């Protein structure tokens, strides 16, 4: 096994373990909508679940959820295949870490989508139980992704003269996300900031 392969496996394992520990802790200690402040009013643990993509975006209905879960699995397989190629070719280590972060984040949310509907009961108005005797709140591939990190850094109101949003309140940063989402975002940000040229060269060499 190459050095990069060991690093990639380590990154994926660490992100997955941390992500699932946090999510299971939230599911088994908080009810849906519950929150508490960690640091002041700008770092809050706020428990929400979503049926869709990262940061709470949605795809409608049961069919949409099923298609999204299937797409996630296909995407993870493609990313995993590409990461394996990078490790085999002994590509730049930082590039391997970036792709591993994206893969790990995607896998973390897939775990929720595939398994959580079966292994947890509902969190609405109660703290969920793991492996409840009456079964879970959903079926395979129809689990909801657990989100909890909320950073309302700036709250205010748009000036009245502003078109469309004038007088409306705003919050920055509004989305609630999880550790897996953060891993994906960090991986992509590092790619764009430091590895764009390396990635372009790698993709070009793959096509030759």
PyMOL commands that set and color helices and strands:
alter all, ss='L'
color gray80, all
select helices_A, chain A and resi 3-29+54-56+61-88+93-119+179-207
alter helices_A, ss='H'
color red, helices_A
select strands_A, chain A and resi 35-39+43-50+145-150+154-157+169-172+176-177
alter strands_A, ss='S'
color yellow, strands_A
deselect
rebuild
show_as cartoon
